[in-house]
Amino acid sequence: MGNRTSNGGAQALPATFDRVQSFRDDAFSDSPDMAEVHRVLTTMRLRFGAALRQLERLRHRDALLGRENVLLTEAVVKARRFAYHDELTDLPNRHLLLDRFNLAVALAERHNQHVALLYLDLDRFKHVNDTLGHSVGDKLLQQVAQRLVTSIRASDTVCRYGGDEFVVLLSELDATDGAGVVADNIRARLAAPYLIGGAQITVATSLGKAVYPVDAQAFGDLLHVADLAMYRDKARRPAGPSISDAPLDAGMNSAGVFSLPG
């Protein structure tokens, strides 16, 4: 059965009162009690009208609350993501890296495997910002992040650790030399020129690695070993980034020609 107190039924009540009053005026116009009946019907009509207006206000408030709830939910989701991801590259940040490292170590101990950290730094990245501007530098970091992600397995993690520094977590390694193979592949991918705003940018990457549990066991200690190895690698390759208008292929446009000092 239908709901007799539904909003549609309530909205029809004023019209019903009109019909009742019309019938009363036609049939009982001479009755001495009609004034009282008229007063009661008028009062009821006014009260129901006020109730309908209140229902409309409540419907409007509910709609506003619904929209606010959607916006609040989206804000919470975004805040949670920013808490564990880098805003520029959308890579995991150091907080999520540590969580995944702890999980990788637990799995490695269970299956007698290894875990490795690769610490990467773009050589003299500051010159890119100073020469081409921070917007180009940001685009370069985003492209570096994309290449890193495509250089590893889905079970591994790339983290933007800060500035132009990245850390790659390699899990489930059966041998310690597995990290070296991945490191060589990353070097090769990052060495290819980047085309940003018509400029061809080539940036060398310094890289250091550390393997759990061979080099260290705690996350901070392992990261420190990889960091030191990265700086030793950087000292062996003093060349800085280069920027030119040489197209990557015949279909690419050119820009101003200049090179950054080594």
RANOR-V365693 format. One line per field, one symbol per residue. phi: phi as a letter, one per 30 degrees, with the letter a starting at -180 (. if undefined). burial: b if it has 9 or more other C-alpha atoms within 8 Angstrom, else e. A space follows every 50 residues. Layout:
# RANOR-V365693
phi = ???
burial = ???
This chain:
# RANOR-V365693
phi = .dddcddddddddeddddddddddddcbdcdddddddddddddddddddd dddddddddddddddddddddddddddddddddbbdddcidecdddeded ddddddddddchcbbbccccbddhdeddddccjdddeddddddeeddddd cbdddcbcbddlhccbbcccchcdbdddddddddddeddddddccbiicc ccbdbdbbbbcdcddacdedddddddddddddddddbddcdbbbcdddad dcdcbdcabddd
burial = eeeeeeeebbeebbeebeeebeebeeeeeeeeebeeebeebeeebeebbe ebeeeeeeeeeeeeeeeeeeeeeeeeeeeeebebbbeebebbbbbbbbeb beebbebbeeeebbbbbbbbbbbebebbbeebbbebbbbbbbbbbebbbe bbeeebbbbbbeebbbbbbbbbbeebebbbebbebbbebbbebbbbebbb bbbbbbbbbbbbeebbbebebbbebbbbbbbbbbeeeeebbbbbbebeee eeebeeeeebee
